[in-house]
Amino acid sequence: MVDKVEKPPASQVVKKDKPNESGTLNCFRETIKDVLEEITTLEVNTVIVRRISVNRFNATDFYEDLIEKLDYQTEQGLRKVKRSLLDRYKQIKDSEQKGIETPKLDLENFTCDLEKYKLAEKTFNEHKNYSRDSPELKRFERKQKCLQELSNKVSRLNIVKDEKGQIIAKAPTIRYFRKLWEFEQTILCEEDVYAQTIFQLDGDLTNRFVDDLFDPSRTKSAQLVLDIHQKALVNAESQWKSLIETCVNLVKYLIPYRVQ
């Protein structure tokens, strides 16, 4: 996957202030617009988990960690790292033949990266060679599928970076990364979504339930899950309406200050 340093999407562009216009007000107005675009859909999931993760979301950390995983925990990534190491090794040998001494720090970094690659390759092959019906292999394949999907989604983004190569995480990017992070946590923590409700502002309503809930032997547990989901839906809908009302009121308040 190649990082792209491109012009940010329109939603991330901060327009120049016009005369007598507050820069802070303009940025705030753009933020409200982004929020309104994002809250047109309410999604409530009831998830059964084996443990509750203590991980906290950070957009920059998530992106850097994901790139690390794609490089050292996937077959495609390991091939890319191997090619890079071979190119570096060839450069070192070419320099030696020309009588040019490679800086000590470069040699140390190469050795460190080579050992890191060897360990990652060994771990990957061990997981890949688990017996066909083992839970370890199923877990490994599930993780590979998750990483592949994350790679596909991130590769389509225009990741904006500063001159130091650090990502510039604007509000839309942060929200999208958070969705990807939640997806990753669901897969890697082996969480199961038993009930899902999606309500859109135009009135469309979608309910999904796993078929396990309709097993006659699980009537009590199924009813408990449905009750919990219903309560979560009521609470979420109330907060959703309050958020929409707040945003609408803010827009009304900002109308007198709109750009002419």
Buried (B, 14 or more C-beta within 10 A) or exposed (E): BEBEEEEBEEEBEEEEBEEEBEEEEBEBBBEBEBBBEEEEEBEBBBBBEEEEEEEEEBBEEBBEEBBEBBBBBBEEBBEBBEEEBEEBEEEBEEBEEEEEEBEEEEEEEBEEBBEBBEEBBEEBEEBEEBEEEEEEBEBBEEBBEBBBBBBEBBEEBEBBEEEEEEBEBBBBBBBBBBEBBEBBBBBBBBBEEBBBBBBEEEEEEEEEBBEEBEEEEEEEBBEEBBEBBBEBBEEBBEEBEEBBEEBEEBBEEEEEEEEE
